[in-house]
Amino acid sequence: MNTGIEQLVASAKDAEIRTIGEKVLNRSRLSFDDGVLLFEKAPLPLVGALANWVREQMHGNKTYFNRNFHIEPTNVCVFACKFCSYSRLYAHREEGWELSTEQMLDIVKSYDGKPVTEVHIVGGVHPKMNLYFFTDLIKKIKAHRPDLHVKGFTAVELDYMFRKAKVSVEEGMKLLHTAGLDSMPGGGAEIFHPDVRVQICDDKVDADGWLHIHKTAHNLGMHTNATMLYGHIEQYHHRVDHMERLRQLQDETHGFNTFIPLKFRNHDNEMSHVTESTIVEDMKLYAVARLYMDNFPHLKAYWPMLGRQNAQLTLSFGVNDLDGTIDDTTKIYSMAGSEEQTPALSTAQLVSLIKQVRREPVERDTLYNEVKNYKDADVAELAVNPLYN
């Protein structure tokens, strides 16, 4: 064991925090109260060092990314989440956009010959874009490019699709999986605790419904991700409650790939009066998440939301994944006031971003199989190679 981290834990002035640090070093699971105490009392340098130690025990210096692109079918939505800057209510759908199947297939075809491994499909909840609309889309994507991994639809979208089609979650998930849906993103989780959820997104699927959909996907052999929207009106115990529910499901199914904290942004939404979290609070959140979510193999920072420099910083606070090249203008976060208004990076740029903080860039596929290690790659050579731009 690194004696430096042992000494840091031993020197902690607060006895409770020192005890938690010892639990981490002994690989003992943290309790709910431990999680709350870390938020309340742990100094950032200590919790960050512990999270980095755990990250390096699990992954060394490897930092993952994938070469992906997004399709956002629509921003028209039947729900009215107070934190959302992206969607337009169905009654005002003329203010939004709606892509046809042909338009979405054209986006897929625009990547023909390019070494992307994943298409990520997520958007608003549109009543006319139903379960059968999307099963047809997925089949056509797979017919055109069978090797492309299709990751799609939040549990919020799926819950609405299934209810509208009058099918069970099990029937709906099987239908999509058979059509070619390979995995699910983690969106729509927000904060599970009902005291918060009722205030920010009362009209969409609740925590039990979200967890049931992901459990069903796991039981079908599909992997999924999980998110948490933080830095708004929630309290520390709400965050830990959220992580605890995810941790319990992961104990049962082992179907989650990664946990993705998402920073609340207050631009142009009904919660614009809420002050955003500071960078210190952000780093502490990532660090506590890495310590608490002991059965999640990966912790991801979504770089378009945080900005490139802050995303680099997270790599010292437990994070080992920066998502992907994205390769389009992802509107969900740019419309909310994210740091990156045009969130697209070339492979060469992502490799450079990771190398600048002395981490090892590793391209992965959606399921974290390693595609290429860029540890010894020359960034200047990548930058002039069309395959990496």
Secondary structure, DSSP 8 states (H G I E B T S, - for coil): --HHHHHHHHT-SSHHHHHHHHHHHTT----HHHHHHHHHH--HHHHHHHHHHHHHHHHTTEEEEE-EEEE--B-EES---TT-SS-EEGGGGGGS-B--HHHHHHHHHTTTTS---EEEE-----TTS-HHHHHHHHHHHHHH-TTSEEEE--HHHHHHHHHHHT--HHHHHHHHHHHT--EE--TT-S---HHHHHHH-TTS--HHHHHHHHHHHHHTT-EEEEEEEESSS--HHHHHHHHHHHHHHHHHH--EEEEEEEE---TTSTTTTS----HHHHHHHHHHHHHH-TT-SEEB--HHHH-HHHHHHHTTTT--EEEE---S--HHHHTTT-S-SS----HHHHHHHHHTTT-EEEEE-TT--EEEE-TT--HHHHHT-GGG-
